[in-house]
Amino acid sequence: MTRLSVVKGDITKLKVDAIVNAAGPDLLGGAGVDGAIHRAAGPGLVAQCRTLGGCETGEAKITTGYRLPATAVIHTVGPIWHGGDQGEPELLASCYRKSLALAEQYDLKTIAFPAISCGVYGYPISEAVDVAVSTIREYLEDSKLDEVLLVAFNDEILAAYEQALEG
């Protein structure tokens, strides 16, 4: 059975097969976790991302990890929060499903997720975490992945993940 757990820390330091990047649609780096991943990976990442033609909200694309401890980076574009009535929960769930599916397609066994859309995209943390945990749990019912980590960069997100995992 696949293990789903939460850790507090820096996703760019994790030695897993894949880390997920909460990317912007151009995939070229930006604020928050996206910028941190691009800085840690080095210029090779942005060069490869330029060849991918961007990414639509709710979709995912994969690249090499370059200078990161992770073998691969799965880039997914989360929805911008507009109140929850413009398909945000479905798009966010799609980010998780598509990222997990890409990991399996490339025979990756361990994957780490940030709190997608919870930064500058303004998704309420408790709602985003509930979507993440329920979507991942459902996906893992029939999965060959070994471990999925939810990575919290602060105590508020850590507490929300812990509460969602208990429920």
PyMOL commands that set and color helices and strands:
alter all, ss='L'
color gray80, all
select helices_A, chain A and resi 11-13+32-41+43-50+88-105+125-140+155-166
alter helices_A, ss='H'
color red, helices_A
select strands_A, chain A and resi 3-8+18-22+60-64+72-76+110-113+147-152
alter strands_A, ss='S'
color yellow, strands_A
deselect
rebuild
show_as cartoon
